[in-house]
């Protein structure tokens, strides 16, 4: 029990030191810079990507149906 308490206290103190250290500021600045960079890129969300993938799948199916229909019409007219 004493060991656990000592470990918790050490962990808490390390967290305090890290929160007050320049490393925390560097981390914040890096995250802000990265967020700014990613914000300028032309990216889509996963949800938008999934919607477009579904639209593409439907379009491919429609194209397949139309190609089959055209093949039947061309075959029947000859």
RASUL-V230761 format. One record per pair of residues at least 12 apart in sequence whose C-alpha atoms are under 8 Angstrom apart, sorted by the first residue. I is the first residue (numbers start at 1). J is the second residue. Records with the same first field share a line. If there is no record, write none. Layout:
# RASUL-V230761
I->J + J
This chain:
# RASUL-V230761
none
